[in-house]
Amino acid sequence: WSGLAGTLKLIQFHLPAVVKFSGYLEHQDKPFCTNCYGNSPGLMKLGKDITLLGLEVGLLTMKKGELSRFVFTPDYAYGKKGCPPLIPPSATVIFEVEVLDFMDSAESDAFFELTAEQQAACPLQKVLKVADTERRFGNYLYRKSLFDDAKDRYKKALSILGLRPSSEAEQCQINASKLPLLLNLSLIYLKLKRPTQALKYGEKALEIDQRNAKALFRCGQVSKT
């Protein structure tokens, strides 16, 4: 394989990545599969959305921003039987792959596998980090206009920010983490044409910061709908 280097951090197995790829048979210029046309590709996980052995192994060697070209023998591609009618038996295939982005969700995934009691016992900084990971996932989904999915991510983040008793100083940190989530949920519900919910989350944001310009604007938008 050959590649153009990107950032230093390698993709890890089961981490969501944004990958562009095109697959070719040897000596052919037209791809038999590609996701390079139309809108930008969505998040995919190695081992779940990407299951071709060669791609899995190859992507684990790549970094964000890297462009690589891989040649896969049948054992790393479609095997002796191929995949008719597109892939003939014992075919060697070529994949051009670009890693646009990936998100480190390992800590977040592990956190949500814990029981509620175990989650409540986690240090606040870990909880805040997990909530921020979910918020960033939500932001990505929002940019893709996947509003329902983004909403679920924001709510997932909110759900863990009130699990444990907190001091005044800790509550300030929790509120700082909650505020963008509440503002984002208010905006999402406006996009989903659900003004009552949009107002609810706008008002919750104002409970944290009564002069917050975005929260005031969101509530004002609801009154005009």
Sequence and secondary structure as in RCSB ss.txt:
>XXXX:A:sequence
WSGLAGTLKLIQFHLPAVVKFSGYLEHQDKPFCTNCYGNSPGLMKLGKDITLLGLEVGLLTMKKGELSRFVFTPD
YAYGKKGCPPLIPPSATVIFEVEVLDFMDSAESDAFFELTAEQQAACPLQKVLKVADTERRFGNYLYRKSLFDDA
KDRYKKALSILGLRPSSEAEQCQINASKLPLLLNLSLIYLKLKRPTQALKYGEKALEIDQRNAKALFRCGQVSKT
>XXXX:A:secstr
 EEE   S B  TT EEEEEEEEEETT SS SEE  SSS   EEEBTTTB  HHHHHHHTT BTT EEEEEE GG
GTTTTT BTTTB TT  EEEEEEEEEE   HHHHHHTTS HHHHHTS HHHHHHHHHHHHHHHHHHHHTT HHHH
HHHHHHHHHTTTSS   HHHHHHHHHHHHHHHHHHHHHHHHTT HHHHHHHHHHHHHH TT HHHHHHHHHHHH 
